[in-house]
């Protein structure tokens, strides 16, 4: 992923992403908007971020993966499903050379969104 410069909107972020990664990001944004229609999209820490009363999820595109932050905690079943994607600090890393688990990402969005009012 190239250096992200002067990003001030979701559109700016998407415009600088390679086409194949842009499609993945657009699909993730659609999931977030479907699950949390009231979420406001913005750029924070040079990543996509979505908030209601506060930011509940960050999504970043990197050279080899899509990252999601903060670490998510939920049911035992969700925790188990996320194990292959956990980074060293608990954040999620979805490798770009593997199918993106959109259904699992939807579960992550639901869990993180439920933690904010």
DSSP file (Angstrom, degrees, kcal/mol; ACC not computed):
  #  RESIDUE AA STRUCTURE BP1 BP2  ACC     N-H-->O    O-->H-N    N-H-->O    O-->H-N    TCO  KAPPA ALPHA  PHI   PSI    X-CA   Y-CA   Z-CA
    1    1 A X              0   0    0      0, 0.0    62,-0.2     0, 0.0     3,-0.1   0.000 360.0 360.0 360.0 134.0    0.0    0.0    0.0
    2    2 A X        -     0   0    0     14,-0.3     2,-0.1     1,-0.2    16,-0.0  -0.254 360.0 -75.5 -72.4 164.8    1.4    3.4   -0.9
    3    3 A X        -     0   0    0      1,-0.1     2,-0.8    -2,-0.0    -1,-0.2  -0.400  46.9-128.7 -62.3 131.8    1.9    6.1    1.7
    4    4 A X        -     0   0    0     -2,-0.1     2,-0.4    -3,-0.1     3,-0.2  -0.748  35.5-180.0 -87.1 111.0   -1.4    7.7    2.6
    5    5 A X        -     0   0    0     -2,-0.8    11,-0.0     1,-0.2    -3,-0.0  -0.899  54.9  -4.1-118.2 144.1   -1.1   11.4    2.3
    6    6 A X  S    S+     0   0    0     -2,-0.4     2,-0.6     1,-0.2    -1,-0.2   0.869  76.2 172.3  50.1  48.0   -3.5   14.2    2.9
    7    7 A X        +     0   0    0     -3,-0.2    -1,-0.2     1,-0.1    39,-0.1  -0.769  15.5 151.9 -89.4 124.2   -6.5   11.9    3.6
    8    8 A X        +     0   0    0     -2,-0.6     2,-0.3     1,-0.2    35,-0.3   0.432  60.9  29.6-128.4  -3.8   -9.5   13.8    4.8
    9    9 A X  S  > S-     0   0    0     33,-0.1     4,-2.1     1,-0.1    -1,-0.2  -0.966  79.1-106.4-150.8 164.8  -12.4   11.6    3.7
   10   10 A X  H  > S+     0   0    0     -2,-0.3     4,-2.8     1,-0.2     5,-0.2   0.891 120.7  56.3 -59.0 -38.3  -13.4    8.0    3.0
   11   11 A X  H  > S+     0   0    0      1,-0.2     4,-2.5     2,-0.2    -1,-0.2   0.896 105.3  50.6 -62.1 -41.2  -13.3    8.8   -0.7
   12   12 A X  H  > S+     0   0    0      2,-0.2     4,-1.4     1,-0.2    -1,-0.2   0.924 111.5  48.7 -60.5 -44.5   -9.7   10.0   -0.4
   13   13 A X  H  X S+     0   0    0     -4,-2.1     4,-0.6     1,-0.2     3,-0.4   0.936 113.6  45.5 -62.6 -47.4   -8.7    6.8    1.4
   14   14 A X  H >< S+     0   0    0     -4,-2.8     3,-1.0     1,-0.2    -1,-0.2   0.878 107.5  58.9 -64.6 -37.5  -10.4    4.6   -1.2
   15   15 A X  H 3< S+     0   0    0     -4,-2.5    -1,-0.2     1,-0.3    -2,-0.2   0.824 105.5  48.5 -63.5 -32.0   -9.0    6.6   -4.1
   16   16 A X  H 3< S+     0   0    0     -4,-1.4   -14,-0.3    -3,-0.4    -1,-0.3   0.578  93.9  95.1 -86.1  -8.7   -5.4    5.9   -3.1
   17   17 A X  S << S-     0   0    0     -3,-1.0     5,-0.0    -4,-0.6    -3,-0.0  -0.558  87.0-101.1 -82.6 145.1   -6.0    2.1   -2.6
   18   18 A X     >  -     0   0    0     -2,-0.2     4,-3.1     1,-0.1     3,-0.4  -0.294  40.4-106.9 -57.5 151.8   -5.2   -0.3   -5.4
   19   19 A X  H  > S+     0   0    0      1,-0.2     4,-1.9     2,-0.2     5,-0.1   0.858 118.0  48.9 -54.7 -43.6   -8.4   -1.4   -7.3
   20   20 A X  H  > S+     0   0    0      1,-0.2     4,-1.3     2,-0.2    -1,-0.2   0.883 115.8  43.6 -67.3 -36.9   -8.5   -4.9   -5.8
   21   21 A X  H  > S+     0   0    0     -3,-0.4     4,-2.8     2,-0.2    -2,-0.2   0.866 108.5  58.9 -73.7 -37.0   -8.1   -3.6   -2.3
   22   22 A X  H  X S+     0   0    0     -4,-3.1     4,-2.8     1,-0.2    -2,-0.2   0.905 103.6  52.7 -57.5 -42.1  -10.5   -0.7   -2.9
   23   23 A X  H  X S+     0   0    0     -4,-1.9     4,-2.1    -5,-0.2    -1,-0.2   0.914 109.6  48.0 -61.6 -43.2  -13.2   -3.3   -3.7
   24   24 A X  H  X S+     0   0    0     -4,-1.3     4,-2.3     2,-0.2    -2,-0.2   0.937 112.8  48.5 -61.9 -46.8  -12.6   -5.2   -0.5
   25   25 A X  H  X S+     0   0    0     -4,-2.8     4,-2.8     1,-0.2    -2,-0.2   0.903 109.9  51.7 -61.3 -41.5  -12.7   -1.9    1.5
   26   26 A X  H  X S+     0   0    0     -4,-2.8     4,-2.3     1,-0.2    -1,-0.2   0.892 109.5  50.4 -62.6 -38.8  -16.0   -0.9   -0.3
   27   27 A X  H  X S+     0   0    0     -4,-2.1     4,-1.9     2,-0.2    -1,-0.2   0.903 111.4  47.9 -65.2 -40.3  -17.5   -4.2    0.7
   28   28 A X  H  X S+     0   0    0     -4,-2.3     4,-2.5     2,-0.2    -2,-0.2   0.913 110.7  51.1 -66.6 -42.5  -16.4   -3.8    4.3
   29   29 A X  H  X S+     0   0    0     -4,-2.8     4,-2.8     1,-0.2     5,-0.2   0.911 108.4  52.6 -59.7 -42.0  -17.8   -0.2    4.3
   30   30 A X  H  X S+     0   0    0     -4,-2.3     4,-2.1     1,-0.2    -1,-0.2   0.892 108.6  50.4 -61.8 -39.4  -21.1   -1.6    3.0
   31   31 A X  H  X S+     0   0    0     -4,-1.9     4,-2.4     2,-0.2     5,-0.3   0.939 111.5  47.7 -62.5 -46.9  -21.2   -4.2    5.8
   32   32 A X  H  X S+     0   0    0     -4,-2.5     4,-3.0     1,-0.2    -2,-0.2   0.928 113.3  47.5 -61.2 -44.9  -20.6   -1.4    8.4
   33   33 A X  H  < S+     0   0    0     -4,-2.8    -1,-0.2     1,-0.2    -2,-0.2   0.833 111.9  50.7 -68.0 -31.4  -23.3    0.8    6.9
   34   34 A X  H  < S+     0   0    0     -4,-2.1     3,-0.4    -5,-0.2    -1,-0.2   0.911 118.4  37.1 -69.9 -42.4  -25.8   -2.1    6.7
   35   35 A X  H  < S+     0   0    0     -4,-2.4     2,-0.3     1,-0.3    -2,-0.2   0.859 133.6  24.3 -79.7 -36.3  -25.3   -3.1   10.3
   36   36 A X    ><  +     0   0    0     -4,-3.0     3,-2.4    -5,-0.3    -1,-0.3  -0.665  67.3 172.8-129.9  75.5  -24.9    0.4   11.7
   37   37 A X  T 3  S+     0   0    0     -3,-0.4    -1,-0.1    -2,-0.3    -4,-0.1   0.760  79.1  57.3 -58.6 -24.7  -26.7    2.8    9.3
   38   38 A X  T 3  S+     0   0    0     -3,-0.1    -1,-0.3     2,-0.1     2,-0.1   0.491  79.8 121.2 -84.7  -1.9  -26.2    5.7   11.7
   39   39 A X    <   -     0   0    0     -3,-2.4     2,-0.5    -7,-0.2    13,-0.2  -0.385  57.0-140.7 -67.2 135.8  -22.4    5.3   11.7
   40   40 A X  E     -A   51   0A   0     11,-3.0    11,-2.1    -2,-0.1     2,-0.4  -0.849  13.9-141.0 -96.1 128.6  -20.4    8.3   10.6
   41   41 A X  E     +A   50   0A   0     -2,-0.5     2,-0.3     9,-0.2     9,-0.2  -0.724  34.8 146.3 -91.2 139.4  -17.4    7.5    8.5
   42   42 A X  E     -A   49   0A   0      7,-2.6     7,-2.5    -2,-0.4     2,-0.5  -0.920  47.6 -97.8-154.6 177.3  -14.2    9.5    8.9
   43   43 A X  E     +A   48   0A   0    -35,-0.3     2,-0.3    -2,-0.3     5,-0.2  -0.934  42.7 163.6-107.0 129.4  -10.4    9.3    8.8
   44   44 A X  E >   +A   47   0A   0      3,-2.2     3,-1.5    -2,-0.5    -2,-0.1  -0.987  69.4   3.0-145.9 137.2   -8.6    8.8   12.1
   45   45 A X  T 3  S-     0   0    0     -2,-0.3     3,-0.1     1,-0.3    -1,-0.1   0.830 128.9 -65.4  54.0  32.9   -5.0    7.6   12.6
   46   46 A X  T 3  S+     0   0    0      1,-0.2     2,-0.3   -39,-0.1    -1,-0.3   0.772 118.3  99.3  61.2  29.2   -4.8    7.6    8.8
   47   47 A X  E <  S-A   44   0A   0     -3,-1.5    -3,-2.2    13,-0.1    -1,-0.2  -0.882  85.4 -87.1-133.1 165.9   -7.4    4.8    8.6
   48   48 A X  E     -AB  43  59A   0     11,-2.2    11,-2.6    -2,-0.3     2,-0.3  -0.555  51.0-177.0 -68.4 139.9  -11.1    4.5    7.9
   49   49 A X  E     -AB  42  58A   0     -7,-2.5    -7,-2.6     9,-0.2     2,-0.4  -0.988  15.2-159.3-141.2 150.0  -13.0    4.9   11.1
   50   50 A X  E     +AB  41  57A   0      7,-2.1     6,-2.7    -2,-0.3     7,-1.2  -0.996  15.3 178.8-133.4 136.6  -16.7    4.7   12.0
   51   51 A X  E     +AB  40  55A   0    -11,-2.1   -11,-3.0    -2,-0.4     4,-0.3  -0.945  26.5 175.7-136.5 156.2  -18.4    6.2   15.0
   52   52 A X  S    S-     0   0    0      2,-1.8    -1,-0.1    -2,-0.3     3,-0.1   0.401  99.1 -17.7-112.2 -96.2  -21.7    6.6   16.7
   53   53 A X  S    S-     0   0    0      1,-0.2     2,-0.3   -14,-0.0    -2,-0.1   0.776 147.0  -0.6 -80.4 -25.7  -21.1    8.4   20.0
   54   54 A X  S    S-     0   0    0     -4,-0.1    -2,-1.8     0, 0.0    -1,-0.2  -0.948  99.5 -72.1-149.9 167.7  -17.5    7.4   19.6
   55   55 A X  E     +B   51   0A   0     -2,-0.3    -4,-0.3    -4,-0.3     3,-0.1  -0.453  44.3 174.1 -66.2 129.7  -15.3    5.5   17.2
   56   56 A X  E     +     0   0A   0     -6,-2.7     2,-0.3     1,-0.3    -5,-0.2   0.578  61.8  24.6-112.5 -14.7  -16.1    1.8   17.4
   57   57 A X  E     -B   50   0A   0     -7,-1.2    -7,-2.1    56,-0.0     2,-0.4  -0.985  53.3-163.6-154.0 141.7  -14.0    0.4   14.5
   58   58 A X  E     -BC  49  69A   0     11,-2.7    11,-2.0    -2,-0.3     2,-0.4  -0.958   9.9-167.5-118.2 141.2  -11.0    1.3   12.5
   59   59 A X  E     -BC  48  68A   0    -11,-2.6   -11,-2.2    -2,-0.4     2,-0.4  -0.995   8.5-178.9-131.2 126.2  -10.2   -0.4    9.2
   60   60 A X  E     - C   0  67A   0      7,-2.5     7,-3.2    -2,-0.4     2,-0.5  -0.976  20.7-141.5-129.2 140.4   -6.8   -0.1    7.5
   61   61 A X  E     + C   0  66A   0     -2,-0.4     2,-0.2     5,-0.2     5,-0.2  -0.869  27.7 176.3 -98.7 128.0   -5.4   -1.4    4.2
   62   62 A X        -     0   0    0      3,-2.8   -60,-0.1    -2,-0.5    34,-0.0  -0.687  46.5 -88.5-123.1 177.0   -1.8   -2.5    4.4
   63   63 A X  S    S+     0   0    0     -2,-0.2     3,-0.1     1,-0.2   -61,-0.0   0.865 121.9  13.0 -57.8 -40.3    0.5   -4.1    1.9
   64   64 A X  S    S+     0   0    0      1,-0.1    32,-2.5   -63,-0.1    33,-0.5   0.426 127.5  22.2-119.9  -0.7   -0.5   -7.7    2.7
   65   65 A X  E     - D   0  95A   0     30,-0.3    -3,-2.8    31,-0.1     2,-0.5  -0.982  64.7-114.2-157.8 166.0   -3.6   -7.4    4.8
   66   66 A X  E     -CD  61  94A   0     28,-2.2    28,-3.0    -2,-0.3     2,-0.3  -0.952  38.0-152.1-102.5 127.1   -6.7   -5.5    5.9
   67   67 A X  E     -CD  60  93A   0     -7,-3.2    -7,-2.5    -2,-0.5     2,-0.4  -0.795   9.9-165.6-103.0 145.2   -6.4   -4.6    9.6
   68   68 A X  E     -CD  59  92A   0     24,-2.0    24,-2.3    -2,-0.3     2,-0.3  -0.996  20.4-131.9-130.3 137.3   -9.3   -4.1   12.0
   69   69 A X  E     +C   58   0A   0    -11,-2.0   -11,-2.7    -2,-0.4     2,-0.1  -0.927  62.5  36.0-139.6 156.9   -9.0   -2.4   15.4
   70   70 A X  S    S-     0   0    0     -2,-0.3    22,-0.1   -13,-0.2   -12,-0.1   0.678  89.4 -96.8 -77.3 178.2   -9.6   -2.4   18.3
   71   71 A X        -     0   0    0     18,-0.2     2,-0.4    -2,-0.1    20,-0.2  -0.319  42.8-136.9 -56.8 141.8   -9.5   -6.0   19.5
   72   72 A X        -     0   0    0     18,-0.5     2,-0.4     7,-0.0    -1,-0.1  -0.835  18.5-170.3-107.3 142.1  -12.9   -7.5   19.6
   73   73 A X        +     0   0    0     -2,-0.4     2,-0.2    35,-0.1     3,-0.1  -0.995  26.7 126.7-128.8 136.7  -14.3   -9.7   22.4
   74   74 A X        -     0   0    0     -2,-0.4    34,-0.0     1,-0.4    -2,-0.0  -0.616  56.1 -12.3-155.8-145.3  -17.6  -11.5   22.1
   75   75 A X     >  -     0   0    0     -2,-0.2     4,-2.7     1,-0.1    -1,-0.4  -0.160  66.3-107.1 -65.1 163.5  -19.0  -14.9   22.4
   76   76 A X  H  > S+     0   0    0      1,-0.2     4,-2.5     2,-0.2     5,-0.2   0.885 122.0  54.7 -58.9 -38.7  -16.8  -18.0   22.7
   77   77 A X  H  > S+     0   0    0      2,-0.2     4,-2.2     1,-0.2    -1,-0.2   0.905 109.7  45.8 -64.1 -41.5  -17.8  -18.9   19.1
   78   78 A X  H  > S+     0   0    0      2,-0.2     4,-1.8     1,-0.2    -2,-0.2   0.932 111.9  51.4 -66.5 -45.2  -16.8  -15.5   17.8
   79   79 A X  H  X S+     0   0    0     -4,-2.7     4,-0.8     1,-0.2    -2,-0.2   0.911 111.5  48.1 -57.0 -43.7  -13.5  -15.7   19.7
   80   80 A X  H >< S+     0   0    0     -4,-2.5     3,-0.8     1,-0.2     4,-0.4   0.916 110.0  51.1 -64.3 -44.4  -12.8  -19.1   18.3
   81   81 A X  H 3< S+     0   0    0     -4,-2.2     3,-0.4     1,-0.2    -1,-0.2   0.805 109.8  51.5 -64.3 -29.0  -13.6  -18.0   14.7
   82   82 A X  H >X S+     0   0    0     -4,-1.8     3,-2.0     1,-0.2     4,-0.8   0.622  81.2  95.1 -84.3 -13.5  -11.2  -15.0   15.0
   83   83 A X  G X< S+     0   0    0     -3,-0.8     3,-1.0    -4,-0.8    -1,-0.2   0.854  81.6  52.3 -49.8 -45.2   -8.2  -17.0   16.3
   84   84 A X  G 34 S+     0   0    0     -4,-0.4    -1,-0.3    -3,-0.4    -2,-0.1   0.706 114.0  45.2 -66.8 -15.3   -6.6  -17.4   12.8
   85   85 A X  G <4 S+     0   0    0     -3,-2.0     8,-2.7    -4,-0.1    -1,-0.2   0.450  83.2 117.9-106.5  -2.8   -6.8  -13.6   12.2
   86   86 A X  B <<  -E   92   0A   0     -3,-1.0     6,-0.2    -4,-0.8     5,-0.1  -0.472  50.5-151.0 -71.7 131.8   -5.6  -12.3   15.6
   87   87 A X    >   -     0   0    0      4,-3.7     3,-1.7    -2,-0.2    -2,-0.1  -0.309  40.8 -83.5 -86.9-179.1   -2.4  -10.2   15.5
   88   88 A X  T 3  S+     0   0    0      1,-0.3    -2,-0.1     2,-0.1    -1,-0.0   0.764 131.4  41.3 -61.7 -26.1    0.0  -10.1   18.4
   89   89 A X  T 3  S-     0   0    0      2,-0.1    -1,-0.3     0, 0.0   -18,-0.2   0.262 124.5 -97.5-104.8  11.5   -2.0   -7.4   20.3
   90   90 A X  S <  S+     0   0    0     -3,-1.7   -18,-0.5     1,-0.3    -2,-0.1   0.303  82.2 132.3  92.9 -10.1   -5.4   -8.9   19.5
   91   91 A X        -     0   0    0    -20,-0.2    -4,-3.7    -5,-0.1     2,-0.4  -0.305  60.1-106.1 -69.9 163.0   -6.1   -6.8   16.5
   92   92 A X  E     -DE  68  86A   0    -24,-2.3   -24,-2.0    -6,-0.2     2,-0.4  -0.733  28.7-170.8-100.5 140.6   -7.4   -8.5   13.4
   93   93 A X  E     -D   67   0A   0     -8,-2.7     2,-0.7    -2,-0.4   -26,-0.2  -0.967   3.1-168.0-130.2 113.9   -5.4   -9.1   10.2
   94   94 A X  E     -D   66   0A   0    -28,-3.0   -28,-2.2    -2,-0.4     6,-0.1  -0.886  25.8-130.8-103.5 106.3   -7.2  -10.4    7.1
   95   95 A X  E >   -D   65   0A   0     -2,-0.7     3,-1.2   -30,-0.2   -30,-0.3  -0.255   2.2-141.9 -61.0 138.4   -4.6  -11.5    4.6
   96   96 A X  T 3  S+     0   0    0    -32,-2.5    -1,-0.1     1,-0.2   -31,-0.1   0.656  98.7  62.9 -74.5 -15.8   -5.1  -10.2    1.1
   97   97 A X  T 3  S+     0   0    0    -33,-0.5     2,-0.3     2,-0.1    -1,-0.2   0.290 100.9  61.9 -93.0  11.6   -3.9  -13.4   -0.5
   98   98 A X  S <  S-     0   0    0     -3,-1.2     2,-0.0    -4,-0.0     3,-0.0  -0.910 102.6 -82.2-128.1 158.2   -6.8  -15.3    1.1
   99   99 A X        -     0   0    0     -2,-0.3     2,-0.5     1,-0.1    -4,-0.1  -0.365  48.8-118.0 -58.4 137.0  -10.6  -15.0    0.7
  100  100 A X        -     0   0    0     -4,-0.1     2,-1.8     1,-0.1     3,-0.2  -0.669  18.5-134.1 -78.9 126.0  -11.9  -12.2    2.9
  101  101 A X     >  +     0   0    0     -2,-0.5     4,-2.4     1,-0.2     3,-0.4  -0.532  33.0 171.4 -83.1  78.1  -14.4  -13.7    5.5
  102  102 A X  H  > S+     0   0    0     -2,-1.8     4,-2.3     1,-0.2    -1,-0.2   0.845  74.5  55.2 -59.9 -36.8  -17.1  -11.0    5.1
  103  103 A X  H  > S+     0   0    0      2,-0.2     4,-1.5     1,-0.2    -1,-0.2   0.908 110.3  46.5 -63.1 -40.1  -19.6  -12.9    7.3
  104  104 A X  H  > S+     0   0    0     -3,-0.4     4,-2.1     2,-0.2    -2,-0.2   0.889 109.4  54.0 -67.7 -39.6  -17.0  -13.0   10.1
  105  105 A X  H  X S+     0   0    0     -4,-2.4     4,-2.6     1,-0.2    -2,-0.2   0.890 105.4  54.4 -61.1 -39.0  -16.3   -9.3    9.5
  106  106 A X  H  X S+     0   0    0     -4,-2.3     4,-2.4     1,-0.2    -1,-0.2   0.897 107.4  50.1 -61.8 -39.5  -20.1   -8.6    9.9
  107  107 A X  H  X S+     0   0    0     -4,-1.5     4,-2.2     2,-0.2    -1,-0.2   0.880 109.9  50.8 -65.5 -37.3  -20.0  -10.4   13.3
  108  108 A X  H  X S+     0   0    0     -4,-2.1     4,-2.8     2,-0.2     5,-0.3   0.932 109.8  49.8 -63.7 -46.3  -17.0   -8.3   14.3
  109  109 A X  H  X S+     0   0    0     -4,-2.6     4,-2.9     1,-0.2     5,-0.2   0.921 111.0  49.6 -59.7 -44.8  -18.9   -5.1   13.3
  110  110 A X  H  X S+     0   0    0     -4,-2.4     4,-1.8     1,-0.2    -1,-0.2   0.923 112.5  47.4 -59.8 -44.6  -21.9   -6.2   15.3
  111  111 A X  H  < S+     0   0    0     -4,-2.2     4,-0.5     2,-0.2    -2,-0.2   0.929 115.9  43.0 -65.1 -45.6  -19.8   -6.9   18.4
  112  112 A X  H >< S+     0   0    0     -4,-2.8     3,-1.1     1,-0.2     4,-0.3   0.905 113.5  51.5 -68.8 -40.2  -17.9   -3.7   18.3
  113  113 A X  H >< S+     0   0    0     -4,-2.9     3,-1.4    -5,-0.3    -1,-0.2   0.844 102.6  60.4 -65.3 -32.1  -21.0   -1.6   17.5
  114  114 A X  T 3< S+     0   0    0     -4,-1.8    -1,-0.3     1,-0.3    -2,-0.2   0.671  95.2  64.6 -70.6 -13.6  -22.8   -3.1   20.5
  115  115 A X  T <  S+     0   0    0     -3,-1.1     2,-0.3    -4,-0.5    -1,-0.3   0.553  98.6  60.3 -86.2  -7.5  -20.1   -1.8   22.8
  116  116 A X    <         0   0    0     -3,-1.4   -60,-0.0    -4,-0.3   -65,-0.0  -0.903 360.0 360.0-118.7 150.9  -21.0    1.9   22.0
  117  117 A X              0   0    0     -2,-0.3    -1,-0.1   -65,-0.0    -3,-0.1   0.452 360.0 360.0 -96.4 360.0  -24.3    3.6   22.6
